[in-house]
Amino acid sequence: MKVVSVITGIGYGHAIRQAAILKELEKKGAEIIIASYDNGLEYFQHTYTTLGIEGPKLPEKDSKFSAMKTIIMNLKLPLFYIKNYFKLRRLFKVFNPDVIICDFEPLPLYLEKKKPHFLVFNFDPLQYKEYIKQNKKRYWAQSKYISLIYSRARKISAPIIIPSFEKHPTREYKFINPIIRKLPKLSQKELLQKLNLKKPPILIMFGGSHFSTEFLYKIQEILPDIKEDFIIFTYRISGKSHGNITFLPFKETFLEYLKASKGIITQAGHCTLSECIALKKPSLLFPILNFIEQELNAHYAEKQKISIVENKKDFTKQELISIIEKFTSSIPELEKNLKKINLEANGAEQAAAIIEKIYNENKTKNKSYKK
């Protein structure tokens, strides 16, 4: 099976999710090429053959998503997509893939329409309907954009694979369990020894974007006043470890640190929240405001009482100290609630099985047609 995976390069969540699926396909002998940009290209360039493409930009200097700012920043995006179109068309002609996976890049859905396509994204339309029924905020522009891409996938009969925390009885979408990287097998005690940690720390990780850079600078100022050890995983910024604060770059061994930890302070990305649920780790969430995906994830976590969620942009130092102290004191209760959630960490295997099944069906159909 020859696979081209076209992946959005915004943050690391999409790349990490695809890496888990592609590893499952590799076990079945798949030959893989990645097309991506920014974080996605950086993540895969030493693992697979890659093709650099252009992608959208987000206004990351603020801790709040703005649809209007995003539109203004991406006025040249149609020109970039024209370049991407010809790049991808050449790739498809030379490589002749059997399967095309899109996570969450729409352009491939308009190319090689006779080949099996798969759209992978964690926006759950049925969860969103329940969300707005509870008089929550409507994200008209963002939900409309996603629904247009989902409609395009349906038009070419591309399965829409959605890793979700909740199960829904529907054939319209292929709901699967959360997609998670391989979980560490060592115990927390063994990991503390392996990682040379004196006691379980609290992790701070705000993903592969600059949305929370200013917030991260602010939070560092108050950590010495809290009686916990903190490990901060940084993205393209550096800091000097001191006292109870340790700085580490993005690491592939992040899940070992997460399993060894008490909990995590983070945004509300689907990937990180999935890993927290799988490892039963409480979280303090600061979702990117006005960002539909993060707001839905935070809503689910708050509803299940497995996270403390803070939906604000600006905090005083004293407010931040109080919030973190409240989180640390709530960890035992959050852990109890996490134990009640029974989600298998096999979404990657489920996604790969869907892809392989449809690929084999298409292969059989083509053989019959040739006869």
Secondary structure, 3 states (H helix, E strand, C coil): CEEEEEECCCCCHHHHHHHHHHHHHHHCCCEEEEEECHHHHHHHCCCCEEEECCCCCCCCCCCECCHHHHHHHCCCHHHHHHHHHHHHHHHHHHHCCCEEEEEECCHHHHCCCCCCEEEECCCCHHHHHHHHHCCCCCCHHHHHHHHHHHHHHHHCCCCEEEECCCCCCCCCCEEECCCCCCCCCCCHHHHHHHCCCCCCCEEEECCCCCCCHHHHHHHHHHHHHCCCCEEEEECCCCCCCECCEEEEECCCCHHHHHHHCCEEEECCCHHHHHHHHHHCCCEEECCCECCHHHHHHHHHHHHCCCEEECCCCCCCHHHHHHHHHHHHHHHHHHHHHHHCCCCCCCHHHHHHHHHHHHHHHHHHHHHHHHC
